[in-house]
Amino acid sequence: DFLNDVKNNALKAFQHQDYQFDELVEQLSLKRQLNRNALFDVCFDYQNMQFYDLEVEGVRFTPHQFATQTAAYDLTLTCQENRDEQVIEGFLEYATKLFKQETAERMVAHFQAI
């Protein structure tokens, strides 16, 4: 039942994905702070598109993974379909001031179980 509720809520959210963020914040009368997101602290990012190398006027652009030193949100789970291997890959980014590594690893294990 819980997973069906999550699925239904996600499908409803997709219907409103074009709603402007700034307008939503204004309508909700939320206080804006430059170092915080006005609406949420946790993000789930699911990429279901393929990445391709791009070349423009002799300049080639290719995807590159890099390590960051700061988390954009308190917790971000990013997943991407790997169609070649028929799996979902991903990574978890978290604020180390809020979460221990063991906690993050446990959250990943729970997600994998789902």
RASULUR-V402750 format. One record per residue. PSI is psi in radians with two decimals (* if undefined). Layout:
psi=PSI
psi=PSI
//
This chain:
psi=-0.73
psi=-0.81
psi=-0.60
psi=-0.68
psi=-0.76
psi=-0.79
psi=-0.82
psi=-0.71
psi=-0.69
psi=-0.74
psi=-0.68
psi=-0.68
psi=-0.68
psi=-0.53
psi=-0.39
psi=0.33
psi=-0.28
psi=0.00
psi=2.31
psi=2.23
psi=-0.85
psi=-0.65
psi=-0.69
psi=-0.82
psi=-0.74
psi=-0.77
psi=-0.57
psi=-0.07
psi=0.78
psi=2.54
psi=2.28
psi=2.35
psi=2.42
psi=-0.50
psi=0.06
psi=2.66
psi=2.36
psi=-0.40
psi=-0.60
psi=2.77
psi=-0.11
psi=2.41
psi=2.36
psi=2.10
psi=2.03
psi=2.02
psi=2.05
psi=0.40
psi=2.68
psi=2.56
psi=2.41
psi=2.65
psi=2.55
psi=2.37
psi=2.21
psi=2.10
psi=0.81
psi=-0.05
psi=2.19
psi=2.29
psi=2.24
psi=2.61
psi=2.48
psi=2.21
psi=2.43
psi=2.68
psi=2.39
psi=2.75
psi=-0.20
psi=2.57
psi=2.34
psi=-0.59
psi=3.02
psi=-0.62
psi=2.21
psi=2.16
psi=2.06
psi=2.23
psi=2.61
psi=2.39
psi=2.31
psi=1.68
psi=-0.52
psi=-0.75
psi=-0.03
psi=0.80
psi=2.90
psi=2.15
psi=2.80
psi=3.11
psi=2.76
psi=2.23
psi=2.32
psi=2.74
psi=2.02
psi=-0.25
psi=-0.30
psi=-0.55
psi=2.45
psi=2.75
psi=-0.69
psi=-0.65
psi=-0.78
psi=-0.76
psi=-0.66
psi=-0.70
psi=-0.72
psi=-0.75
psi=-0.70
psi=-0.75
psi=-0.73
psi=-0.58
psi=-0.57
psi=*
//
